[in-house]
Amino acid sequence: VQQVFKQLFYMINAVALNNLLLRKDVCSWSTGMQLRFNISQLEEWLRGKNLQQSGAAQTLEPLIQAAQLLQLKKKTSEDAEAICSLCTALTMQQIVKILNLYTPVNEFEERVTVAFIRDIQTHLQERNDPPQLLLDFKHMFAVTFPFNPSSITMDSIHLPASLNLDFLNKV
């Protein structure tokens, strides 16, 4: 059950983040607020179902950071440093793309300046991020089955001759 929800939450994360990276109309402060609220509802549901150890919440980390990125101030060099230290689950390409797509929805917000984006790129130059922008929403986590040892010892097993397993020898 835990593995199923981890996979499901990863798919939610990948599809939502990819939409954020491809659609200019959703890159705004209000979308960041809405995303963060919805993610907190998912996290609360996981806690309510006692699935917090499943790793499902950790798969949402890139989306959480993208939502926070939309909500942060984007003006000074200190803001750039804060963004770089906060957005560790996002690649430099993803951060820059979200900042380029950021669209103010009212007159109190301002567009992100080119100088600020260059400042971000300068801060993140030393990162060795993969070159991909979008997440692979078809990625599958490996399924693991717990090992439950048998209480029956091998010495107590009798193999009938009718099975023709002569190649098996007791040691």
C-alpha positions in Angstrom: 0.0 0.0 0.0 2.8 2.4 0.9 4.6 1.7 -2.4 1.4 2.4 -4.4 0.9 5.7 -2.7 4.5 6.7 -3.2 4.1 6.0 -6.9 0.8 7.9 -7.1 2.1 10.9 -5.3 5.2 10.9 -7.6 2.8 11.0 -10.6 0.8 13.9 -9.1 4.1 15.8 -8.5 5.4 15.1 -12.0 2.2 16.1 -13.8 1.6 19.2 -11.7 5.3 20.4 -12.0 5.4 19.8 -15.7 2.2 21.8 -16.2 3.8 24.6 -14.1 6.9 24.5 -16.3 4.9 24.6 -19.5 2.0 27.0 -18.8 2.6 30.7 -18.3 -0.9 31.3 -17.0 -0.3 29.2 -13.9 3.0 30.7 -12.8 1.8 33.3 -10.3 1.8 34.1 -6.6 -1.8 33.0 -6.2 -1.1 29.6 -7.9 1.8 29.1 -5.5 -0.6 29.7 -2.5 -3.2 27.3 -4.0 -0.6 24.6 -4.7 0.8 24.9 -1.2 -2.6 24.6 0.4 -3.5 21.5 -1.8 -0.1 19.9 -1.0 -0.7 20.4 2.8 -4.1 18.7 2.4 -2.4 15.7 0.7 0.2 15.6 3.5 -2.5 15.8 6.1 -4.3 12.9 4.4 -1.1 10.8 4.5 -0.8 11.5 8.2 -4.4 10.6 8.8 -4.0 7.2 7.0 -0.6 6.6 8.8 1.3 6.6 5.5 3.9 9.2 6.4 6.7 6.6 6.3 5.8 5.6 2.8 8.0 8.2 1.1 5.0 9.6 -0.7 5.4 13.1 0.9 9.0 13.2 -0.1 8.1 12.7 -3.8 6.2 16.0 -3.6 9.3 18.0 -2.6 9.9 19.5 -6.0 6.3 20.7 -6.3 6.5 22.2 -2.7 9.6 24.1 -3.6 8.1 25.3 -6.9 5.1 26.6 -4.9 7.4 28.4 -2.5 9.4 29.8 -5.3 6.2 31.4 -6.7 5.5 33.0 -3.3 9.0 34.3 -2.5 10.2 37.9 -3.2 12.2 38.1 -6.3 14.2 41.4 -6.3 17.4 41.5 -4.4 20.6 39.4 -4.3 19.6 38.2 -0.8 16.3 36.9 -2.4 18.4 35.1 -5.0 20.5 33.4 -2.3 17.4 32.4 -0.4 15.8 30.9 -3.5 19.0 29.0 -4.3 19.3 27.6 -0.7 15.6 26.7 -0.6 15.1 25.1 -4.1 17.4 22.1 -3.7 15.0 19.6 -5.3 14.6 21.7 -8.4 17.2 22.0 -11.2 18.6 25.3 -12.3 16.7 24.9 -15.6 13.4 24.5 -13.7 14.0 27.4 -11.4 14.9 29.7 -14.3 12.0 28.5 -16.4 9.5 29.2 -13.5 11.0 32.7 -13.0 10.8 33.4 -16.7 7.2 32.3 -16.9 6.2 34.1 -13.7 3.2 36.3 -14.5 1.9 38.9 -12.0 -1.9 38.8 -11.6 -2.3 42.2 -10.1 -0.6 45.6 -10.1 1.1 45.0 -6.7 3.3 42.3 -8.2 6.2 42.9 -10.6 7.7 40.7 -13.3 11.0 39.0 -12.5 13.8 41.0 -14.0 16.5 39.6 -16.3 19.2 40.8 -13.9 17.6 38.8 -11.1 17.4 35.6 -13.2 21.1 36.1 -14.2 21.9 36.4 -10.5 20.1 33.1 -9.8 22.1 31.5 -12.6 25.4 32.8 -11.2 24.5 31.4 -7.8 23.6 28.0 -9.2 26.5 27.5 -11.7 28.3 25.0 -9.5 25.4 22.6 -9.3 25.7 19.4 -11.4 22.0 19.2 -12.3 20.7 16.8 -15.0 20.0 18.7 -18.3 16.3 17.7 -18.3 13.6 20.3 -17.7 10.5 18.1 -17.3 10.0 15.2 -15.0 9.3 11.8 -16.4 5.8 11.0 -15.1 6.1 7.5 -16.3 9.0 6.8 -13.9 8.3 3.7 -11.8 9.8 3.0 -8.4 11.1 -0.5 -7.8 8.7 -2.8 -6.0 10.1 -4.4 -2.9 8.6 -7.4 -1.2 9.5 -8.0 2.5 11.3 -11.2 3.3 9.4 -13.3 5.8 11.6 -16.3 6.8 9.8 -19.7 7.1 9.7 -21.4 10.4 10.2 -24.8 8.6 13.8 -25.9 8.5 15.2 -27.5 5.3 16.1 -30.7 7.3 12.5 -31.4 8.1 11.3 -31.3 4.4 10.6 -34.7 2.8 10.7 -34.8 -1.0 8.6 -37.6 -2.5 10.4 -39.8 -5.1 7.5 -39.2 -7.5 8.7 -35.6 -8.1 11.8 -36.9 -9.8 14.1 -34.5 -8.0 17.1 -36.8 -7.8 19.5 -34.0 -8.5 18.7 -32.4 -5.1 20.9 -33.8 -2.4 20.8 -33.3 1.4 24.1 -32.1 2.7 
